[in-house]
Amino acid sequence: MEPAPSPTYSTITLNINGEKHALSVDHRTTLLDALRERLDLTGTKKGCDQGQCGACTVLIDGRRAVSCLQLAVAAEGHEITTIEGMAEGERLHPVQQAFLDLDGYQCGYCTPGQICSAVAMIEEHAAGWPSAVTDDVRPEAGPPPLTAEEIRERMSGNLCRCGAYVSIVQAVARAAGAPTPQPAQAVPAAAGNSGSDNATAGKEAAA
């Protein structure tokens, strides 16, 4: 006797930006496709669709996640926040406002993912989470100074093909209440290069 075929669709309820949405989805549907194609929440962008560019970053229970690698059925029961849920009415989230004030974007395609990632990154830093470039990782040391180097490392999962990294670093620093790095600080210097070569090297390093 052959086993009964497994169901390929499920009816799920997703809690997105404080609202519940019931929908029937193929088990293979990613959270990204459910957001964009089923719920018309198109602020979350599809870039590489392989979890490498960060354009599709959303928050799941306050933690950043690339929605192109998350199945929609696995997101049921969790709090999902997209870029559409960041502002409070007409009042922008402080990270959104900082990106706007400091031109932390060019074409804007990666910006929703950058902002979602930055919101979670600031919380991670405040909680004392170290990064790969943190000098003192002892819990009693507390949060490390949020330098340009720390921000670049912590935001390295979000790519900007326009190369707006200097402004992105400055915007994140301002939103976090850290000293805003000057352009020369926001871009890592490359030995033997100067001027535009340094800027190019910095963008490539951040990517």
GURONU-992713 format. One record per residue (C-alpha): residue number from 1; residue in one letter; x, y, z. Coordinates in Angstrom, 3 decimals. Example, Ala and Ser with C-alpha at 12.3 -4.5 7.8 and 13.67 -1.06 7.14 Angstrom:
BEGIN
{1; A; {12.300; -4.500; 7.800}}
{2; S; {13.670; -1.060; 7.140}}
***
This chain:
BEGIN
{1; M; {0.000; 0.000; 0.000}}
{2; E; {1.467; 3.288; -1.082}}
{3; P; {1.631; 6.087; 1.491}}
{4; A; {-0.770; 8.954; 1.051}}
{5; P; {0.801; 11.901; -0.750}}
{6; S; {1.968; 14.672; 1.519}}
{7; P; {0.051; 17.933; 1.259}}
{8; T; {1.850; 20.596; -0.721}}
{9; Y; {-0.185; 23.557; 0.535}}
{10; S; {-0.948; 24.821; 4.008}}
{11; T; {-3.122; 27.597; 5.361}}
{12; I; {-1.010; 29.740; 7.642}}
{13; T; {-1.381; 32.970; 9.574}}
{14; L; {1.482; 35.433; 9.443}}
{15; N; {1.802; 38.248; 11.968}}
{16; I; {3.280; 41.101; 9.946}}
{17; N; {3.704; 44.638; 11.252}}
{18; G; {1.199; 43.925; 14.013}}
{19; E; {-1.501; 42.584; 11.681}}
{20; K; {-2.493; 38.972; 11.084}}
{21; H; {-2.739; 37.678; 7.517}}
{22; A; {-4.212; 34.265; 6.694}}
{23; L; {-3.200; 32.733; 3.387}}
{24; S; {-2.774; 29.387; 1.686}}
{25; V; {0.756; 28.844; 0.455}}
{26; D; {2.775; 26.201; -1.296}}
{27; H; {5.249; 24.749; 1.187}}
{28; R; {8.082; 25.919; -1.070}}
{29; T; {6.997; 29.573; -0.991}}
{30; T; {9.570; 31.832; 0.595}}
{31; L; {8.614; 34.542; 3.024}}
{32; L; {9.908; 37.064; 0.485}}
{33; D; {7.539; 35.841; -2.219}}
{34; A; {4.637; 35.685; 0.226}}
{35; L; {5.263; 39.289; 1.235}}
{36; R; {5.623; 40.615; -2.281}}
{37; E; {3.329; 38.422; -4.385}}
{38; R; {0.579; 37.520; -1.928}}
{39; L; {0.422; 40.450; 0.488}}
{40; D; {1.582; 43.302; -1.765}}
{41; L; {4.258; 44.346; 0.743}}
{42; T; {6.722; 45.250; -1.977}}
{43; G; {9.033; 47.371; 0.158}}
{44; T; {11.040; 44.206; 0.806}}
{45; K; {13.146; 43.797; -2.327}}
{46; K; {14.241; 40.715; -4.247}}
{47; G; {17.900; 41.019; -5.192}}
{48; C; {20.045; 37.919; -5.529}}
{49; D; {17.371; 35.512; -4.189}}
{50; Q; {20.263; 33.525; -2.687}}
{51; G; {20.752; 35.161; 0.713}}
{52; Q; {23.870; 37.049; -0.329}}
{53; C; {22.882; 40.691; -0.913}}
{54; G; {20.636; 41.537; 2.052}}
{55; A; {18.068; 43.451; -0.015}}
{56; C; {15.263; 41.254; 1.340}}
{57; T; {16.158; 41.698; 5.019}}
{58; V; {13.233; 41.807; 7.441}}
{59; L; {12.988; 41.412; 11.199}}
{60; I; {11.694; 38.164; 12.684}}
{61; D; {11.124; 38.462; 16.422}}
{62; G; {13.414; 41.486; 16.320}}
{63; R; {16.277; 39.614; 14.673}}
{64; R; {17.308; 40.360; 11.099}}
{65; A; {16.698; 37.638; 8.543}}
{66; V; {16.985; 37.354; 4.786}}
{67; S; {13.444; 36.540; 3.745}}
{68; C; {14.482; 34.863; 0.483}}
{69; L; {15.884; 31.930; 2.503}}
{70; Q; {13.002; 31.730; 4.991}}
{71; L; {10.010; 29.589; 4.121}}
{72; A; {6.692; 31.287; 4.723}}
{73; V; {5.348; 28.260; 6.615}}
{74; A; {8.315; 28.468; 9.010}}
{75; A; {7.514; 32.095; 9.813}}
{76; E; {4.095; 31.296; 11.262}}
{77; G; {3.886; 32.148; 14.946}}
{78; H; {6.623; 34.759; 14.771}}
{79; E; {6.515; 38.558; 14.763}}
{80; I; {7.574; 39.812; 11.335}}
{81; T; {8.478; 43.439; 10.715}}
{82; T; {9.047; 44.796; 7.229}}
{83; I; {10.063; 48.266; 6.111}}
{84; E; {6.362; 49.178; 5.906}}
{85; G; {6.072; 48.666; 9.662}}
{86; M; {8.991; 50.840; 10.740}}
{87; A; {7.326; 54.257; 10.852}}
{88; E; {4.715; 55.244; 13.422}}
{89; G; {2.073; 56.936; 11.328}}
{90; E; {3.689; 59.948; 9.693}}
{91; R; {6.686; 59.791; 12.012}}
{92; L; {9.659; 57.972; 10.531}}
{93; H; {11.732; 55.540; 12.547}}
{94; P; {14.980; 57.225; 13.691}}
{95; V; {16.969; 55.001; 11.330}}
{96; Q; {14.744; 55.974; 8.406}}
{97; Q; {15.125; 59.638; 9.309}}
{98; A; {18.906; 59.336; 9.537}}
{99; F; {19.104; 57.673; 6.118}}
{100; L; {16.971; 60.484; 4.705}}
{101; D; {18.955; 63.265; 6.372}}
{102; L; {22.371; 61.884; 5.415}}
{103; D; {21.542; 60.577; 1.925}}
{104; G; {22.156; 56.964; 2.927}}
{105; Y; {20.955; 55.743; -0.457}}
{106; Q; {21.187; 56.399; -4.186}}
{107; C; {18.835; 54.283; -6.287}}
{108; G; {17.114; 53.145; -3.078}}
{109; Y; {16.693; 49.494; -4.042}}
{110; C; {18.791; 48.170; -1.160}}
{111; T; {17.574; 50.793; 1.319}}
{112; P; {14.676; 48.850; 2.927}}
{113; G; {17.012; 45.962; 3.714}}
{114; Q; {19.727; 48.327; 4.910}}
{115; I; {17.295; 50.042; 7.278}}
{116; C; {15.849; 46.806; 8.677}}
{117; S; {19.347; 45.466; 9.212}}
{118; A; {20.483; 48.696; 10.864}}
{119; V; {17.546; 48.683; 13.294}}
{120; A; {18.434; 45.185; 14.499}}
{121; M; {22.167; 45.921; 14.427}}
{122; I; {21.760; 48.883; 16.771}}
{123; E; {19.815; 46.685; 19.195}}
{124; E; {22.461; 43.953; 18.976}}
{125; H; {25.195; 46.463; 19.723}}
{126; A; {23.293; 47.953; 22.665}}
{127; A; {22.881; 44.437; 24.075}}
{128; G; {26.658; 44.028; 24.033}}
{129; W; {26.976; 41.610; 21.148}}
{130; P; {30.546; 41.645; 19.810}}
{131; S; {31.464; 41.623; 16.137}}
{132; A; {34.408; 40.106; 14.294}}
{133; V; {36.360; 43.354; 14.791}}
{134; T; {35.508; 43.939; 18.465}}
{135; D; {38.710; 44.152; 20.500}}
{136; D; {37.340; 43.177; 23.913}}
{137; V; {34.675; 40.467; 23.708}}
{138; R; {34.335; 39.873; 27.450}}
{139; P; {30.705; 40.228; 28.589}}
{140; E; {31.744; 42.588; 31.372}}
{141; A; {33.326; 44.924; 28.810}}
{142; G; {29.882; 46.026; 27.641}}
{143; P; {29.086; 47.343; 24.163}}
{144; P; {32.194; 48.335; 22.195}}
{145; P; {32.468; 51.864; 20.790}}
{146; L; {30.327; 52.011; 17.668}}
{147; T; {33.078; 53.088; 15.312}}
{148; A; {32.910; 53.190; 11.535}}
{149; E; {34.822; 49.912; 11.473}}
{150; E; {32.281; 48.276; 13.784}}
{151; I; {29.377; 49.537; 11.691}}
{152; R; {30.930; 48.353; 8.428}}
{153; E; {31.497; 44.888; 9.875}}
{154; R; {28.046; 44.626; 11.413}}
{155; M; {26.361; 45.828; 8.198}}
{156; S; {28.524; 43.742; 5.874}}
{157; G; {25.630; 41.443; 4.991}}
{158; N; {23.888; 44.276; 3.146}}
{159; L; {25.337; 45.263; -0.200}}
{160; C; {24.846; 48.591; -1.973}}
{161; R; {25.635; 48.374; -5.667}}
{162; C; {25.558; 52.161; -5.947}}
{163; G; {28.366; 52.383; -3.384}}
{164; A; {26.644; 54.656; -0.844}}
{165; Y; {28.542; 53.035; 2.020}}
{166; V; {29.988; 56.247; 3.466}}
{167; S; {26.538; 57.781; 3.932}}
{168; I; {25.103; 54.494; 5.193}}
{169; V; {27.768; 54.265; 7.899}}
{170; Q; {27.116; 57.871; 8.891}}
{171; A; {23.347; 57.320; 9.014}}
{172; V; {23.653; 54.229; 11.194}}
{173; A; {26.005; 56.045; 13.567}}
{174; R; {23.623; 58.990; 13.918}}
{175; A; {20.611; 56.759; 14.525}}
{176; A; {22.557; 54.886; 17.202}}
{177; G; {23.587; 58.101; 18.925}}
{178; A; {27.254; 57.459; 18.154}}
{179; P; {29.665; 60.086; 16.820}}
{180; T; {29.053; 60.503; 13.097}}
{181; P; {32.205; 59.443; 11.227}}
{182; Q; {33.639; 61.893; 8.745}}
{183; P; {33.950; 60.575; 5.167}}
{184; A; {37.654; 59.823; 5.631}}
{185; Q; {36.796; 57.723; 8.698}}
{186; A; {33.830; 55.978; 7.130}}
{187; V; {35.932; 54.540; 4.309}}
{188; P; {38.868; 52.257; 5.171}}
{189; A; {42.144; 53.519; 3.715}}
{190; A; {44.052; 51.284; 1.311}}
{191; A; {47.828; 51.397; 1.634}}
{192; G; {49.449; 53.021; -1.356}}
{193; N; {46.218; 54.535; -2.682}}
{194; S; {44.821; 58.014; -2.277}}
{195; G; {41.827; 60.101; -3.229}}
{196; S; {39.309; 58.309; -5.408}}
{197; D; {41.335; 55.100; -5.254}}
{198; N; {40.810; 55.020; -1.489}}
{199; A; {37.085; 55.522; -1.893}}
{200; T; {36.874; 52.720; -4.443}}
{201; A; {38.881; 50.386; -2.244}}
{202; G; {36.673; 51.212; 0.721}}
{203; K; {33.496; 50.428; -1.163}}
{204; E; {34.898; 47.128; -2.372}}
{205; A; {35.993; 46.219; 1.152}}
{206; A; {32.557; 47.017; 2.539}}
{207; A; {30.921; 44.913; -0.188}}
***
